C-alpha cells in the first residue's frame, strides 16, 4: 500500500479537505511536501486543487 500513489494522493486530498473545513485551520497557509512516492502523492493532491 505504501507505493500506491493514487491511494496516497486520495488520502492526502481528503486531509486537505478536512483541514479546509476546520474553522481554526482554514485560514492558515497549507503546503505539501514529500520525497519519492510521497512527492508524487503531494503533486497529485496539489494538482487536484485550484
Order of alpha helices (4+ residues) and beta strands (2+ residues): alpha-alpha
